[in-house]
Amino acid sequence: MSLAPRLRLSASLTLALAAAVPGCLKVPVGDLDAPGGKEGNPAEAKAVIDRFIAALGGEEALRKIAQRTVEARMTFLPETGCTDKDENCRSTETVGTFTLQSTADQRLYRRTVIDKQIEEEGFDGKTGWQFRRGFLVLEDEDESVITREDAALHWYFDFDKRGISLALEKPRDKDFDGKARVLDGVRWSTKNDLVPPKTQWYDRATGLLAEELLEDDKAEPPISQHIIYDDYRPIDGVLVAHKIRLVNKFGDRTQEVVFVTQRVDHAPIKPEVFQVPKVPPPEKAKDEKLVALAKAREAAAAEPKNLDAQVSLARALWAASHFDEAADAAQVALKLQPKEAEALWILARARCCRAASRRPARCSTAPARRACATSSSTPSAPGSAATSAISRRSPTPSTTSARPTPSSPAATATSPASRCRSASRATAAPPSCRSPPRAPSPSSTSRSARRRCARWSTPARPTSSSTARSRPS
């Protein structure tokens, strides 16, 4: 399993502060370089851990501590190896807060506040969870295994029961900052490979944990994380590191975060702190079109004889894609005013859509579908430029006795019905497809009204005689 997913700040914070274990500072005496000596070169990895536990004050003192709360001030130093053009490059110093609560029975709660953003993570003993930006995420089984290990307050006890194996590393003579210092290394790993391996380095002079290293050489670019522990102070008879440096390296980029502990206590922690938070049910998002439709319904019901209210209802129904109801509302408006342009427009569109949906499947040719594609456009509101244009070019019955000339706009701007008809003829469609839907009008037998409804539809682009003929698909 790659370490890259775990080498993130949230996981690192747990390692950084949860690993700040207590103890009592003891300076070993005798020959430190004696092979296999008590304070000398350790013979096995467990000897390093035993020395660490003794330096902390002993097993008895440590096991008396059942929980711990740590509050720290964290400072993000300016990142090196990147510029403002690089993604997520932090060029200025930023200060935040960090809270960690963990228990001996492996429960965890941590909270970070940085850049006015709050992130919370927890583990209740069974389930790991994350709460970020109002979203609750429950960890899967594999992630919970990792979080369980992070939650261990006394991670140096019973490691064999947790499936962790130790291996002794070759000692170092310099620390992370290049200072002369003898450090004994212990490699931690698991058989299931879920918990990422790590290497810890203990100061031979004090026995205390000095550094920790996690790395992923297979990542591109390589990723590594160094944790440096310092400033151990006694709290309730045990030591806690009060200064921790977290150094993340991503290829040439380096980010350092410094934690300075403000408060540590071992008081009992309420169980509900670790439990999965209860998130209130999300509020339903308001659909502005449905809100407008509800208001239009109320207005139309309150004033059934008001033309504007009935037209507004038809318009709102059409905008909400309630086409059949929009047609019914348009007819109600036309009973009040037979020449109401927008009501006629909506009714014509609704009938065209209805006829297209009832067309036999064998007639659904590509040219016919393209010809009718514009029939579902949303009508313009009264008073808009489109509506005004419709009103201006909509002749009254008395002025439509003459057919438009081929060069007139009316002849060029064909209706969906006529385009469906021409497309059907071009593809030799059966007779049942060649009859266009009747255009609505105050008088069902008025030819001039049908032509007027055709012009109320969305006009097509002018076509030349060579391109007007549709080819079969």
NORHU-V323693 format. One record per helix or strand of 2 or more residues. SS is the DSSP state (a for helix, b for strand). FROM is the first residue (numbers start at 1). LEN is the number of residues. Records with the same first field share a line. If there is no record, write none. Layout:
# NORHU-V323693
SS: FROM-LEN ; FROM-LEN
This chain:
# NORHU-V323693
a: 9-10 ; 45-11 ; 59-5 ; 141-10 ; 271-3 ; 288-15 ; 307-13 ; 323-14 ; 341-17 ; 361-3 ; 366-11 ; 385-9 ; 397-3 ; 409-4 ; 416-11 ; 431-4 ; 447-10
b: 67-10 ; 94-10 ; 108-7 ; 117-7 ; 128-5 ; 135-4 ; 164-11 ; 180-11 ; 198-6 ; 209-8 ; 223-13 ; 238-13 ; 253-13
